[in-house]
Amino acid sequence: MKAGVAGLALMLAACVPASAERGSTEGAVNDKPIMTWPDLLTRAKPAPDATIRYGDDALQIVDVWVPKGQGPHPAVIMIHGGCWQTSVAERDIMNWIADDLRSHGVGVWNIEYRGVDRGGGMPGTYEDVARAADLFAAEGAKHGLDTGGTRIAIGHSAGGHLALWLARRPALAADDVLRGANPIRIDLAISQGGLPDLRAGAASVGHACGADAPAAMARGDYARTSPPEMPLGTAREMQFNNDRDHVTPPATGAAYGAAMAKRGVTVPMEVTPGEGHVELIAPDSVSWGKQRDAILAALKRTKAP
């Protein structure tokens, strides 16, 4: 079921326009090409400290990354992208930034979930993300993580949508099964080149992720699934985008910011020049450095222990 690095790179490349995958230098900062998926996925892959289960399906698991030293350690909930499709990507594409956070004294709760092609979509993917995140609140302390402090959810691409959804989840109706009885509180949701607007995605033509996956993630119920239309929550939200991202260009983040501004909510967006979609989850990129700084600042942690 799980693809090797080469196969995963090919599947991810299929979701990116050919011009982006070639890493054209046109308009690049210092004529440096943007990263391609193999640039990241063929590196030596760091390993988590533990993998735990939150359900019976093979995809209902969480990788736990625990910093060295005395805990409890601050931690983030991490959600991978891949066009909401398991065949495109799984949680291990986030391993490099999870390891980077671990080296800076921050634990990671890296969620796997069923994509629309593996029994997910609406409601399965949301049920998985909710159960896995709630498990952090219930059992994260057993792994040396601080579950009572500032809670951060961060997600890349389609995972950005899920991180924002998770932050809004407590504002759903009390009897909503997607909300549950005791949903985890998220204090800061970070979208890494996210795709927050499912209605726009379902109506898109020629997008790298297609229209079928976002449509399956909503099933027409945008008020419960699509952050621009969901009830407002209490979490702060931030967006990080790159100006050479061909999957989620800054216009995508700007549209979400504008939609939320109309509802009285400011969602800041940081745009990094000269980088693309892959750099958002590459530990040595400028854009990831900005995200790491934002996480450390939110956790009131300024440097590695």
BELMOVEN-V385445 format. One record per residue. RES is the residue in one letter. SS is DSSP state (H for helix, E for strand, - for the rest). D_CENTER is the distance of its C-alpha to the mean C-alpha in whole Angstrom. Layout:
res ss d_center
RES SS D_CENTER
RES SS D_CENTER
This chain:
res ss d_center
M - 22
K - 19
A - 20
G - 21
V H 20
A H 22
G H 21
L H 18
A H 18
L H 20
M H 18
L H 15
A H 18
A - 19
C - 17
V - 17
P - 21
A H 23
S H 24
A H 21
E H 21
R - 24
G - 23
S - 26
T - 27
E - 28
G - 27
A - 25
V H 26
N H 29
D H 29
K - 26
P - 24
I - 20
M - 19
T - 19
W H 16
P H 20
D H 20
L H 17
L H 17
T - 21
R - 21
A - 22
K - 19
P - 18
A - 19
P - 17
D - 20
A E 20
T E 18
I E 19
R E 19
Y - 19
G - 21
D - 23
D - 21
A - 20
L - 16
Q - 16
I E 16
V E 14
D E 14
V E 16
W E 16
V - 19
P - 21
K - 24
G - 27
Q - 28
G - 25
P - 24
H E 21
P - 18
A E 15
V E 11
I E 9
M E 6
I E 4
H - 5
G - 6
G - 10
C - 11
W - 11
Q - 13
T - 14
S - 17
V - 14
A - 12
E - 11
R H 10
D H 12
I H 11
M H 9
N H 12
W H 14
I H 12
A H 12
D H 15
D H 16
L H 15
R H 17
S H 20
H - 19
G - 20
V - 17
G E 16
V E 12
W E 12
N E 9
I E 9
E - 11
Y - 12
R - 14
G - 14
V - 16
D - 18
R - 19
G - 20
G - 16
G - 16
M - 18
P - 18
G H 17
T H 13
Y H 13
E H 16
D H 14
V H 11
A H 14
R H 16
A H 14
A H 13
D H 17
L H 18
F H 16
A H 18
A H 21
E H 21
G H 19
A H 22
K H 24
H H 22
G - 23
L E 20
D - 20
T - 19
G - 21
G - 20
T - 18
R - 14
I E 11
A E 8
I E 5
G E 1
H E 3
S - 6
A H 7
G H 3
G H 4
H H 7
L H 7
A H 6
L H 9
W H 11
L H 11
A H 12
R H 15
R H 16
P H 18
A H 20
L - 21
A - 24
A - 26
D - 27
D - 23
V - 22
L - 19
R - 19
G - 21
A - 24
N - 22
P - 19
I - 17
R - 17
I - 14
D - 15
L E 13
A E 9
I E 8
S E 6
Q E 6
G - 9
G - 7
L - 10
P - 11
D - 14
L H 15
R H 19
A H 19
G H 17
A H 19
A - 22
S - 21
V - 23
G - 22
H - 19
A - 17
C - 15
G - 18
A - 19
D H 20
A H 16
P H 15
A H 19
A H 18
M H 15
A H 18
R - 21
G - 23
D - 21
Y H 19
A H 20
R H 19
T H 15
S - 15
P - 14
P - 17
E - 19
M - 18
P - 20
L - 20
G - 18
T - 19
A - 16
R E 15
E E 13
M E 12
Q E 11
F E 11
N E 13
N E 15
D - 18
R - 19
D - 15
H - 17
V - 14
T - 13
P - 16
P H 16
A H 18
T H 15
G H 14
A H 18
A H 18
Y H 16
G H 17
A H 21
A H 20
M H 19
A H 22
K - 24
R - 23
G - 24
V - 21
T - 20
V - 16
P E 17
M E 15
E E 16
V E 17
T E 18
P - 21
G - 21
E - 18
G - 16
H - 12
V H 13
E H 13
L H 10
I H 9
A - 13
P - 15
D - 18
S - 17
V H 18
S H 14
W H 13
G H 16
K H 15
Q H 12
R H 14
D H 17
A H 15
I H 14
L H 17
A H 19
A H 17
L - 18
K - 22
R - 21
T - 23
K - 23
A - 23
P - 25
